[in-house]
């Protein structure tokens, strides 16, 4: 569909993470790239808390010719989950997952203040990975925070995960498409590093 390999119409993607990770930035960049290809894109965003560290979820709905879509994906109807924080992916699956959902996940946890303070528990990496693998058709785990840090800033993980998602989902979007989406959205001094992160994510995902 749309010449870039959509699997169905509408195609539903949820990007999730915690406040400060750049989840909203990544969803809007994805929407701009897809809209530039002539597709109709609807975005809805939910915030679990206003402060830094709260849950953030962006719904991206893509269609060839349906101009009006609800901004929120129906329950159980996510096709892909793109998670900058793995526990947030589990929260998403509770409402929007299905046996057919696929995921791209950053494997680095972000511990809530309650965990840091010893007031609550965070699942072990082994348990969390086992649950997410069992609840999805495919789950692709990547150290995107590590990639971002190697490029100079953990904040680049949001662009790196977008590149990884493009590769794993089969979208024929390129570094040039990323450039066109980014050039009017971020300061020029940050453009090169974000493009490098996008490409690094694609390569890490096997593009």
Helices and strands as residue ranges (DSSP letters): E 11-18, H 23-35, E 40-47, E 55-63, E 80-83, H 86-96, E 102-106, H 113-116, H 125-134, E 138-142, H 144-150, G 154-156, H 157-169, H 175-182, H 188-204
